Amino acid sequence: MLATAFEPCELPPQADALRQEIRQFLQEALKDYPRADRAHSWMGFSIAFTKALAERGWIGMTWPVEYGGGGQSALCRYVLAEELMAAGAPVLAHWTADRQSGPLILAYGTEAQKRHFLPPIVRGESYFCIGMSEPDSGSDLAAARTKAVRVEGGWRVSGTKLWTTNAHRCHYMITLVRTTPGSQRHEGLTQLIIPLHSEGVTVRPIRDLAGESHFNEVVFDEVFVPDDHLIGTEGQAWQQVMSELAFERSGPERYLSTVALLAELLRTVGPRPSVAVQSAIGNLVAHMVVLRQMSLSVAAQLDAHRDPALEAACVKELGTTLEQRMPELMHTLLDVQPSLQGDDDFARVLAYTMQVAPSFSLRGGTREILRGVIARGLGLR
């Protein structure tokens, strides 16, 4: 099954022109953006950059025009995404909403929800985060204990979500809650759009090894959520979540979020690197080319409204393995002392990447969970 799951995929004819347009835009938009900061990749945050993309029509570019979108194919968005990743552009403000929250609303939301939530995302004015993981359960999403109790006009939500990227800056969280007490793992789950300014919401930043606070703990204390913020069907959220994760796990950010380190290596070694460096670069690039083809295949399947959960898990698992391998390999090749201080961009990017690399196999699903998904998809368990 795995051998035939990834189908060959070619970019549309307009991709080359679009790519050149994006590169010209990025060259100007990022001319003052420090090279070392590009190592932050899609975790970099800039409202101004998000607004500039919105003015170009490059947020929600695959969504229907009646909701402000561009009506283009997922493969056109793929070109945009890989150029943004390759440049290390600071896209976090809109990234989650554009990548998965908006598509989830398009797939399962009501007409009123689409008209209310999607246009502000397209304009770069509304930011979303994901409320799935919880304390003591992590990537085991079926173990969700955050509860939503029916009350007049909606629900009261109580519980805690953990590792919620960018929650401290976001306006909304699409939250996985249990609406049927005592239900089986994959049953009785519901998704709600929760405004993060609601009374009873507390957002607590979690500082990481790099001294940053991308991640957050979000606590809900009897938070009221109105009826019209239900996404899809009450009690049927498991399939919705699985389709959402296919968007999260399969994009170019799953193998290009450390590309700034490779770029700094190439800059440092110059046009005539040693045979060992040439061999290592060739090996890395070969892996990236294969991952790109796999990722493109998933994008095409998503564009065709198929459910490539297995394939997306493969991309995420293999991409994570590559990206976690990269900093140690780079350190071995050049024997440069990693440091966040000083003027050596390679040393600074290396230090940052080493500090954040352990999180790669956590975000978007742990390695153990992904391998379980793959094993089940292949009928091995």
C-alpha positions in Angstrom: 0.0 0.0 0.0 2.7 2.5 0.9 4.4 2.0 -2.4 1.4 3.2 -4.3 0.1 5.8 -1.8 2.3 8.6 -3.1 1.3 9.4 -6.6 3.6 11.5 -9.0 2.5 15.1 -9.0 3.5 18.0 -11.2 3.0 21.7 -10.5 0.6 23.7 -12.7 1.9 25.7 -15.7 1.5 29.0 -13.8 3.7 27.8 -11.0 7.0 29.2 -12.5 5.6 32.7 -13.0 4.1 32.7 -9.5 7.4 31.5 -8.0 9.3 34.4 -9.6 6.7 36.9 -8.4 7.0 35.6 -4.8 10.8 35.7 -4.9 10.8 39.3 -6.1 8.4 40.2 -3.3 10.4 38.4 -0.7 13.7 39.9 -1.8 12.2 43.4 -1.1 10.0 42.5 1.9 12.8 40.7 3.8 15.8 42.9 2.8 16.2 44.1 6.4 15.3 40.8 8.1 18.4 39.4 9.8 19.7 36.1 8.4 20.0 34.6 11.9 16.3 35.4 12.6 15.3 33.4 9.5 16.2 30.2 11.5 12.9 30.8 13.3 11.2 29.8 10.0 7.4 29.6 10.3 7.6 30.3 14.0 8.7 33.9 13.2 6.0 36.5 13.9 5.4 39.7 12.1 2.0 41.5 11.7 3.5 43.8 9.1 4.6 40.8 6.9 1.3 39.1 7.3 -0.5 42.2 6.2 1.8 42.5 3.2 1.0 39.0 2.1 -2.7 39.7 2.5 -2.4 42.7 0.3 -1.0 40.4 -2.4 -3.9 37.9 -2.0 -1.5 35.3 -0.6 -3.5 34.3 2.4 -6.5 32.0 1.8 -5.4 31.8 -1.8 -7.1 28.4 -2.3 -10.4 29.5 -0.7 -13.5 30.5 -2.7 -13.7 34.1 -3.8 -17.0 34.7 -2.1 -15.2 34.4 1.3 -12.3 36.6 0.2 -10.1 33.8 -1.1 -8.2 33.5 -4.4 -9.9 30.4 -5.8 -6.5 28.9 -6.7 -5.3 25.3 -6.4 -3.6 23.8 -3.4 -0.5 23.3 -5.6 -0.3 27.1 -6.2 -0.4 27.6 -2.4 2.3 25.0 -2.1 4.6 27.1 -4.3 4.0 30.0 -2.0 4.5 27.9 1.2 7.8 26.5 0.0 9.2 29.9 -1.0 8.2 31.4 2.3 9.9 28.5 4.1 13.0 28.7 2.0 13.3 32.4 2.8 12.7 31.9 6.5 9.8 34.4 6.3 8.0 35.3 9.6 4.5 33.9 8.9 3.3 32.6 12.2 0.6 35.3 12.6 -1.6 33.8 9.9 0.0 30.4 9.4 -2.3 28.2 11.4 -5.5 29.9 10.1 -4.4 29.7 6.5 -3.0 26.2 6.7 -5.7 24.4 8.6 -8.3 26.4 10.6 -9.7 28.1 7.5 -9.9 24.8 5.5 -11.6 23.1 8.5 -14.2 25.9 8.6 -14.7 25.5 4.8 -15.2 21.8 5.1 -17.4 21.6 8.2 -18.6 25.1 9.1 -21.9 26.7 8.5 -22.4 29.4 5.8 -22.6 32.0 8.5 -19.3 30.8 10.0 -17.6 30.9 6.7 -18.8 34.5 6.0 -17.9 35.6 9.6 -14.5 34.0 10.2 -12.8 33.6 6.8 -12.6 37.2 5.3 -10.7 38.6 8.4 -8.2 35.8 8.0 -7.7 36.6 4.4 -7.1 40.3 5.3 -4.5 39.2 7.8 -6.5 40.6 10.7 -7.6 37.4 12.5 -5.3 34.7 14.0 -6.2 31.2 15.0 -4.5 28.5 17.2 -5.1 24.8 17.7 -6.6 23.4 21.0 -5.9 19.7 20.8 -3.0 18.5 23.2 -3.6 18.4 26.9 -1.5 17.7 30.0 -0.8 14.0 30.6 -2.0 13.1 27.1 0.1 15.1 24.6 -0.4 13.7 21.1 -2.9 11.1 22.3 -5.8 13.4 21.2 -8.4 10.7 21.9 -7.6 11.1 25.6 -8.9 14.7 25.6 -10.6 15.5 29.0 -11.5 19.2 28.4 -15.3 19.1 28.8 -18.1 21.2 27.3 -21.4 21.0 29.2 -24.7 22.0 27.5 -26.3 25.2 28.9 -28.9 27.5 27.5 -27.6 29.0 24.3 -24.4 27.1 24.1 -21.8 25.3 26.3 -19.6 25.9 29.4 -16.1 24.7 28.7 -13.6 23.7 31.5 -10.2 22.1 31.1 -6.6 22.8 29.9 -4.9 22.8 26.5 -1.1 22.6 26.3 1.6 23.4 23.8 -0.8 25.8 22.0 1.5 27.6 19.6 0.9 31.4 19.4 -2.2 31.3 21.7 -0.9 34.5 23.5 -1.3 36.4 20.2 -4.4 34.7 18.7 -8.0 35.8 18.6 -9.6 32.3 18.4 -8.8 28.6 19.2 -10.5 25.7 17.5 -10.8 23.5 20.5 -11.3 19.7 20.8 -13.7 19.1 23.8 -15.6 16.1 25.2 -19.3 16.8 25.1 -20.4 13.3 26.1 -19.2 12.4 29.6 -17.7 8.9 29.9 -17.7 8.3 26.1 -15.3 6.0 24.4 -12.0 7.5 23.2 -12.9 8.4 19.7 -16.6 9.2 20.4 -18.3 12.1 22.1 -15.8 14.6 20.9 -16.7 18.0 19.5 -14.9 21.1 18.1 -15.7 24.6 19.2 -14.4 27.9 18.1 -13.5 29.7 21.3 -12.7 33.5 21.4 -9.6 33.8 23.5 -10.8 37.1 25.0 -13.7 35.3 26.6 -14.2 35.6 30.4 -12.6 32.6 32.1 -9.8 32.1 29.6 -6.2 32.2 31.0 -3.2 32.0 28.7 0.2 31.1 30.3 3.3 31.3 28.2 5.8 28.3 28.3 9.4 29.4 27.9 11.5 27.1 25.8 15.3 26.3 25.7 15.8 29.2 23.3 14.2 31.6 25.8 11.1 32.2 23.7 7.5 31.6 24.4 5.8 30.3 21.3 4.0 27.6 23.3 1.3 28.3 25.8 -0.9 26.6 28.4 -4.5 27.7 28.0 -6.9 27.2 30.9 -10.7 27.3 30.5 -12.7 28.0 33.6 -16.4 27.6 32.9 -16.0 29.6 29.6 -19.3 30.2 27.8 -19.2 29.3 24.1 -22.4 30.1 22.0 -24.2 27.5 19.9 -23.1 29.1 16.6 -19.4 28.4 17.4 -19.9 24.7 17.0 -17.8 23.3 14.1 -19.4 20.4 12.2 -21.5 17.9 14.2 -21.6 17.5 17.9 -19.9 14.3 19.0 -18.4 13.6 15.6 -15.2 15.6 15.8 -12.7 12.8 15.6 -12.8 12.5 11.8 -12.7 16.3 11.5 -9.5 16.4 13.6 -7.9 13.7 11.5 -8.6 15.6 8.3 -7.3 18.8 9.9 -4.1 17.1 10.9 -3.4 16.0 7.3 -3.0 19.8 6.5 -0.8 20.3 9.5 1.6 17.3 9.0 2.2 17.3 5.3 3.4 20.8 4.1 6.9 22.0 3.2 7.4 23.3 6.7 7.9 19.7 7.7 11.2 19.4 5.9 12.2 23.1 5.3 12.0 24.6 8.8 15.8 24.1 9.2 16.7 25.2 5.7 18.3 28.4 7.1 21.0 26.2 8.6 21.8 24.6 5.3 21.9 28.0 3.6 24.4 29.2 6.2 26.5 26.2 5.7 26.6 26.8 1.9 27.5 30.4 2.6 30.3 29.5 5.0 32.0 26.7 2.9 31.9 28.7 -0.3 32.0 27.4 -3.9 34.7 24.7 -3.2 33.7 22.7 -0.1 35.6 19.6 0.9 34.6 16.2 -0.4 33.0 15.4 3.0 30.9 18.5 2.9 29.9 17.9 -0.7 28.8 14.3 0.2 26.8 15.5 3.2 25.1 18.2 1.3 24.2 15.8 -1.5 22.7 13.4 0.9 20.6 16.1 2.6 19.4 17.5 -0.7 18.5 14.0 -2.0 16.3 13.4 1.1 14.7 16.8 0.8 13.8 16.2 -2.9 12.1 12.9 -2.0 10.2 14.5 0.9 9.2 17.4 -1.4 7.7 14.9 -3.9 5.8 13.1 -1.1 4.6 16.4 0.3 3.4 17.5 -3.2 1.5 14.3 -3.6 -0.3 14.9 -0.3 -1.2 18.5 -1.5 -2.7 17.1 -4.7 -4.7 14.6 -2.7 -6.0 17.3 -0.4 -6.9 19.4 -3.5 -8.9 16.4 -4.8 -10.8 16.2 -1.4 -9.2 12.9 -0.5 -8.1 11.9 3.0 -4.3 11.3 3.0 -3.9 10.8 6.8 -1.4 8.0 6.3 0.7 9.8 3.7 0.7 13.0 5.8 2.0 11.0 8.8 4.8 9.6 6.7 5.8 13.1 5.5 5.8 14.4 9.1 7.8 11.5 10.5 10.4 11.4 7.8 10.7 15.2 7.7 11.2 15.3 11.5 13.9 12.7 11.3 15.8 14.7 8.7 15.4 18.0 10.5 16.5 16.7 13.9 19.6 15.1 12.2 20.7 18.3 10.5 22.1 20.4 13.4 24.4 17.7 14.7 25.6 16.9 11.2 26.3 20.6 10.5 28.2 20.8 13.8 30.3 17.8 12.9 31.1 19.1 9.4 32.4 22.5 10.4 33.3 22.0 14.1 32.0 25.5 14.9 31.0 26.3 18.4 27.2 27.1 18.4 26.5 30.5 20.1 23.5 32.9 20.1 26.0 35.8 20.6 28.4 37.4 18.2 28.4 38.1 14.5 28.8 34.6 13.1 25.5 33.8 11.5 26.3 30.1 11.1 27.1 29.8 14.8 23.9 31.6 15.8 21.6 29.6 13.5 23.3 26.4 14.6 22.8 27.3 18.3 19.1 28.2 17.8 18.4 25.1 15.7 20.0 22.8 18.3 17.8 24.2 21.0 14.5 23.9 19.1 15.2 20.6 17.3 13.9 18.4 20.2 10.4 20.0 19.7 10.2 18.9 16.1 9.2 15.4 17.1 6.5 16.8 19.4 4.7 19.4 17.5 2.1 18.1 15.0 2.2 14.7 16.7 4.9 12.7 18.5 7.0 10.2 16.6 5.3 7.4 18.6 1.8 8.5 17.6 2.8 9.0 14.0 4.3 5.6 13.7 1.1 4.2 15.2 -0.9 6.0 12.6 1.3 4.6 9.9 1.2 1.0 11.3 -2.6 1.1 11.4 -2.8 2.5 7.9 -0.6 -0.3 6.6 -2.6 -2.9 8.5 0.3 -3.8 10.7 -1.7 -3.3 14.0 
